[in-house]
Every structure is written in structure tokens, then in C-alpha cells.
Amino acid sequence: MATITKRGNSYRIKVSCGYGTDGKQIIQSMTWKPDEKMTVRQVEKELQRQSVLFEEACMKGNVVATVKFEDFAHQWFKEYAEIRLKQRTVEGYHQMEKRIYKAIGHIRLDKLTTRHIQKFIIDLCSAEREDGRNRNGGKLSTKTIKLYKSMISTICDYAVKMQMISVNPCRNVTIPKVITPEKEFYSIEEAQQMLDLFQKEDSSNFKYVCFYTLAVYTGFRLGELMGLEWKDIDLNTNVIFVNRTCLYSKAKGGLYTETPKTAQSIRCLKVPQGVIDMLLKWKELQNIQRQKVGNKWVETDRIFTKWNGLTLDRSAPGYFYKKFCERTGMRYVTNHSMRHLNASLLINAGVDVKTVQSCLGHSTATTTLQIYAHTFQSAQAAAMEAAAEALPLK
């Protein structure tokens, strides 16, 4: 609601436009001076009209604080993201800041349009990865581009809530279809070769043999494997429970533990007896190490530990596996590829999508279908061929 104050021969019209990034109320004002020939009644009528027009302009964002998108984003991090979002989500958003601010950070919040954001999204489709990795052909994946859009949209939603703008300009932004290369993972033959070669590994590397064997048979994420504790294993039923994930954050001073990625990620899986036997053997070796170092051992109950009982560094398994591949001639794939291998084994065995989703800890079955669409299609094609062979047309 506008307020009007008479100042000599003119009128000051003030309108509240929400709150700024400093938490203070934003007041926009204008001065209107009536024509000397206007009657009192004409002045009152025109003053009300000017007041309504100015208020409408403020509400539409035509008159608003001149805060830039980057400045408001910094405030959003403090007031919203760092309070409500998980640490790893906040850190992921911080990694995206550079690209976003370079493209739209200088634009006033009220001047930011759908066209600005759409151009940025289109440019991302041809942008090179900043980490130098050749994953996805050195390009950003559709998932990553969606995350950029999500961050901008979330900030704009907050701006709407704070009455800084009236409409989220991200609402009509679309993401072009990006052709994503197939996930790289081992064939069944390669997986068997890897397991066979593990049998020849020195006992000093046995924890890594356990790590990768468990990764293949469970499809657990890296952080979930790192966060496993001995109490998570039910030796009577051969069931392993996922209750936490171990992550790395420079801001938090290194490794830290939190709840899994999604609610669906809290799950349990039954593994073969051979995997349990392997873990029990590793536990014996771990106990020997505990006795060897004495009071230098730190009790964490973690399955995969360093020499002193502390949680293994997240980079350690990958470092071992790269050296292992160089020694044995195995084709190198990433830790996450073991998860893809597990999914492939499940799908090709005829396991339905809901069960695969549950095993992998995806939030929805749609996520599972999107990631493994080609694998499902191949499995369905194989099933149709088997049906045709079983019941041939004559």
C-alpha cells in the first residue's frame, strides 16, 4: 500500500518493495507535482492514479532495488543455502558460482530475464569441463546443466519470496537435449578377470580387494563404502546396512560423515557368503594391525581404514586400482563404474526397475530409467529374442 505525503506544492509517494540483501526494508519513492491549473478535485484524482501506477510498477519489478544477481546470490547462500541445504549441496553450488556469475552475475536482479538464463544454459551445452577430465567427452553432462539451472532457479525463487522480483525468470527455461556417451563399465568377462586377478594380490592390498569386490556385489557409492562400519553387517543374514556416507569437505577440514544422499539411500542388501567370508578375513588382518600399532590405533569401527584405524582417504581406493590396472593390464575404469556394473548385472538378470532402484538407492525409478535406459532396452531386446526362439513362427 502506497503512502502519500504532501511536501509544499508536490507529493511524495512511497511504496514498500520487500527486503534487501541486508535484511532492511526497501522503500521506493517518487515525487509528483500537479499542474498549477488543476482543481483540488483533479489533483486528488490524479494523485490516486499516480499512486496506483507507481505501486503496480514496483510490484512488477519495474521499480526495485538495483541489487545485482551475484550480490543477491551471496546473501542467498548465507540466509538460505548454508542453513537449509546439506553441506555437499552447498559446496556443489559454490563450484558452479564462477560460471554463473561470469554470465549473469553483473545483471540487476530485476533486469534478469528468461532470455539471459536460456542463453547461459545453451552455452553450457558446448562448454568444456573445468576439471580437465575427459568424462562425457570433456563436455558437461545433462545432469550437470540441470544443476546449474536448479541453482539459478532456487535463488530466483528466494528473490520472489523476499519480494525482490515478482516472477521467477527460470520458469520457462528449457534444457536442450545433450547426447551423453554410454556409461563405461566392465563386461561380465572383464569383471570375472578382475576378481580372478584379485586372488593373486598381496595381503597388504587385501582391504582394497575387499573394497572393490564389495562395490561390484552391492553397487554402493564411494562415500557409502567409506562410511561402512562393522556394526552395519549382520553376519547371521549376510545383510549389509547403509546408514551413512563419508564425504570430503575442505571447509569442514577433511573427511566428515552425514546421512546418505537421499532417504532411499538408507537401505540394506544381502550379499553372497563369499563376500562375507572375505570381509571377515579382512577384519582379522585389521585386528592384527590394531595390536601392532597399540595405542596409536583410533577406534572408529570403520571397515576400510588406514594403518591407525582412521577412515581411509577417499582417493586411496582409486589410486590402488589405477596401479593395479597398470600392473595387470586390466582396462581402467572409475570407482563409480563398479556401481554401473552392478546395475547392469541386475538389469540383465531380469530384475525389475523398482527393485534396481531400491538396490542402488535412487530417489525415484525415473532416475534409474534415465541413467540405465540403454541397458534396460538391451535387456528387453534380449528377452524378446529369447521368447522368439522359444516359440518360433512357422
Secondary structure, 3 states (H helix, E strand, C coil): CCEEEEECCEEEEEEEEEECCCCCEEEEEEEECCCCCCCHHHHHHHHHHHHHHHHHHHHCCCCCCCCEHHHHHHHHHHHHHHHHCCHHHHHHHHHHHHHHHHHHHCCEHHHCCHHHHHHHHHHHHCCECCCCCCHHHHECCHHHHHHHHHHHHHHHHHHHHCCCCCCCCCCCCCCCCCCCCCCCCCCHHHHHHHHHHHCCCCHHHHHHHHHHHHHHHHCCCHHHHHCCEHHHEECCCCEEEECCEEEEECCCCEEEEECCCCHHHCEEEECCHHHHHHHHHHHHHHHHHHHHHHHHCCCCCECCECCCCCECCCCHHHHHHHHHHHHHCCCCCCHHHHHHHHHHHHHHCCCCHHHHHHHHCCCCHHHHHHHCHHHHHHHHHHHHHHHHHHCCCC
